[in-house]
Amino acid sequence: MYNKIIKLIIAAGILAYAIYQFTENNIGNGIMLILLSSVFVFLYFKNEFILLAFLRLRKQDFAGATKWLSKIKNPESALVTKQQGYYNYLHGIMVSQTNMNEAEKYFKKAISLGLSMNHDLAMAKLNLSGIAFSKRRKLEAEKLLSEAQKLDKQGMLTDQIKMMKENMKRAQIPNQHFGTGGSIRQQKRRS
């Protein structure tokens, strides 16, 4: 995996050669080289391995997405800050199937680094809310759920948020014991 600065150096070199082509009256070559340098600038901001991992994840191929993400050896030097956030976000999604503690770590790091799309941030907070709720941290779970609902302006996560709220309400209702027995304490008081 190349350092992110190498992509900019390659783009600058191609752009310099494009300018040289313009001075030599090879306008077609210059335009083509400018387009080629823009590809490297695009890949500076949108890492190719993260894009390929998103495509695999879209097809529900977790193994393929993990394979593409594993090609990024040192995310701090290879990715810009937002892409580091998406790197952790994708790891959180894949790890959440097996290890909630590690997934929580990845989601928190992704939120702290920043995600550029509101629905991705809402999804990360919704997952964190589910993890917090399963660890019996109800207040934190409710706070994260309300933040996720505010961020979901397009309504893409409405069903998941509604289901999470219903699960929280079910957990709040005390267990009612039907029958004549009652609790042991009540039976002792009666006697």
Buried (B, 14 or more C-beta within 10 A) or exposed (E): BEEBEEBBEBBEEBBEBBEEBBEEEBEEBBEBBBEBBEBBBEBBEBBBBBBBBBEBBEEEBBEBBBBBBEEBEEBEEBBEEBBBBBBBBBBBBBBBEEEBEEBBBBBBBBBEBEBEEBBBBBBBBBBBBBBBBEEEBEEBBBBBBBBBBEBBEEEEBEEBBEEBBEBBEEEEEEEEEEEEEEEEEEEEEEE
